[in-house]
Structure formats: structure tokens, C-alpha cells
Amino acid sequence: MAPKLERRTLAEAFEGLEILSSRAHQTDSNLGHSIHLMLSSSLRDNGSIRIYSAPSKESTLLLTQDDAHYEDDAEEDAEDQSHPEEEDIELKNYLDNIADALNQSKNDSEVAEAFNEKLSEMVYGSNMIEVVGSSLDITSELCRDIFAGGVDADDVEISDNDPTYKAIETELIEKCKPSAHEDVLRTRREVIQHAKAAYYMMNEVAIKGKDLSEERILETHRLLTYNIDSPDGIPSSEYGGIYRNCPVQRGFNSFPHQSTVPKVIRALTASLKADIATAEASGEIDPVALAAKYCHKFVNIHPFLDGNSRTSRLILNTLLLKYGGCFVWFGKDEMERQEYMDIAAEGFAAEAMAMQEDMDDLPEGFKPKHHKKLATFTLKYVHKYFSIFN
């Protein structure tokens, strides 16, 4: 089980506020407040959630867990003894806890602040997986204005006399990393642009109910990488929000050829729309399996020169928020990072092997689900999210 949170929980902020009536598509420049509004208007009785697949279309779906998309318990226990035994997690059982917590909240601004704090932890953990960004305290400070004010917040570079500049410089020195002026500015941008990308995708797709389209994926990546050169020194203007034009290889295996990337991404977004249509027809959805599936698919396309993994985790959390009323944060310590990276590497190897086999004629239900370990891992952190409402 994930370690207990040390910071203030949402439950501490949720005491006495009357739950809001249905206010679909109401948004606020404060992302945490928008999430509060969305949950207040979307949560339904008996473990269901109301979603918006288009501005004028809504559906109420029962949250489920499809065992076919998760690792078998016995198999998982045999491979991983690092976590104590947990009871089965049924997502629908936790929705009432969220509604109750919202009912008990007495301060709307504290609720928004608490959500934004967890979003900052999400950015921090995702950055730590890639060994970029800064400390949790600095990340939280830099993210605060963005999550409270939108993607246009905090666009001015800081001087070397700024306290935040000094704090970043000190941390880089302590970690024996390059700490020249441009290194400090880059570290700051790695946090700020990640927060802006998260704000954009979550606000557009989860809050406003728009599709996760190719256009929105490209804009998310452009924001994520803005004014940040690639590790090879390529300016962001030449790769941010632009599909790669070169091959990418990991070990002996390659990601899809660069000429096929636009087609493969369009197929991914079309597949997601088809999965949502199927869920709407059945009246049920497994948001964790859905989010893990498309996070896994995206990162194994690797459509960009850099920033693919961070973008894939933004997709994971945006789909979790839209279809499950939750988001996750992980990567803050070495154990979490290593577990996630092992799962990602295993998923890539499985995809590479599958590419050598012809499975196009197989019915979808019979195709191997290489995202199962990621779904199981994500579910553990979804449980952590829901536990903060207790």
C-alpha cells in the first residue's frame, strides 16, 4: 500500500459546505475549484457518475472494475510482496464518501486549495520519474499560481535575486547538478510548463467535457515543452507539439516509424471514442482500465522527440478525472519510481513482441492487454486518492 500522506488531507477541508446543485460545464480559472464543481454536479447515487462526451451530450455511467484488465491477485502476490494485503477496491463504493465529504465542507476555497495541492504533487512525482523539475516545496510554490489562475499565469522569467531562483539554485548545487543561470531557469520552466500542460488538458477534456483529440494532445505537448530545449539541444519551437521526424529505439526494439505517427495517434483517439461509445451503450465504465490502456498505448507510440512519458501520465490523469472523478500522484520516492518504470519497460517489451505477430484479425476481447500491470498499479493510487475523503 502507498505510504500515508503527510500533508493536509482534503477531508480536513471538507466540513459543512452545502453540496452544489447540478452545475455542468461551469468552470473557474481555479482548477481545484472547477474540479470541486465537476464532482458536485457529476456524482450520482449507487456508484455512478455523470459524464459529458460533448457539450450537449451527457450520460450517467456506473463505475465498474473489469477483472480482465488487471493482474490476477495470485499472480501479483507471487511477484510483489512489497505491499501488505489490501481488500478488494470497488471504485463505486468510494463515490458516496466523496459526496459526503463535499457535503461536510465549510470552506470552498480550502477545498480548491487542497485539490490544487494534490495536483502539484502529481506534477512533482511525474517530473521526478524523468529526473527533471525541482523539490516538492518549490514545485508546490510554482504550481500554486497556475492551478489557481490558468495557463497564462506566471509567464515572466525571474532574476537571480528572486528567492525562488535562489532556492532552485541551492537545490541544484546540493544535488550536484549543473546550476548555471540557464539551468535554474530551465528547472523552473520544467515545473511551470508541466503545470500549464496539466491545467490545459484537464480543463479542456475533464472539466469542459471535450474529446481527447489529436489537436489537444499536440497543444498539451507544446505547453509541456515550451521554451525547454530537448536533451539534444533542439529548441522547443522545433519539437514542441510537433510529431517526431526521426526513428526512436529502446534497446533492440523500435517505436512505430515516424511516417506512421500521425495515423497511429488518430487511430488512438478514434479507439478511445469507440470505447466511450461502448461504455455509454452499456451504462458502465471502468475508468482505471480505460485510463491505463490509453496511457500505455500513447507512450508506446512515442510520437514526440521528448516529453512522451509525462504527456502519457497527463492522459492517464485526465481520463481518470473525467470518467472516474479522481486523479493519482506517484513517483515521489525511489520505490514508486522504480515500480512504475519497471511496469513501463515490461509494457514496451510486450508491445514490441506483439508487433512481430499478426493480431489484426483477432476480436478486441481476445487481444492481449499489455496495460494490465499499469492498471493494477494505478488502482493502488486511486485507492490512495479516495482514502483522503475518509
Secondary structure as UniProt FT lines:
FT   HELIX           10..13
FT   TURN            24..25
FT   HELIX           31..42
FT   STRAND          43..44
FT   TURN            45..47
FT   STRAND          48..54
FT   TURN            55..56
FT   STRAND          57..63
FT   HELIX           67..69
FT   HELIX           73..79
FT   HELIX           92..104
FT   HELIX           108..129
FT   TURN            130..131
FT   HELIX           136..149
FT   TURN            151..152
FT   TURN            160..161
FT   HELIX           163..174
FT   TURN            175..176
FT   HELIX           181..201
FT   HELIX           202..207
FT   HELIX           214..225
FT   TURN            226..227
FT   TURN            231..232
FT   HELIX           236..238
FT   TURN            239..241
FT   STRAND          249..250
FT   TURN            251..252
FT   STRAND          253..254
FT   HELIX           258..260
FT   HELIX           261..282
FT   STRAND          284..285
FT   HELIX           287..299
FT   TURN            300..301
FT   HELIX           308..324
FT   HELIX           334..355
FT   TURN            360..361
FT   HELIX           364..366
FT   TURN            370..371
FT   HELIX           372..387
FT   TURN            388..389
//
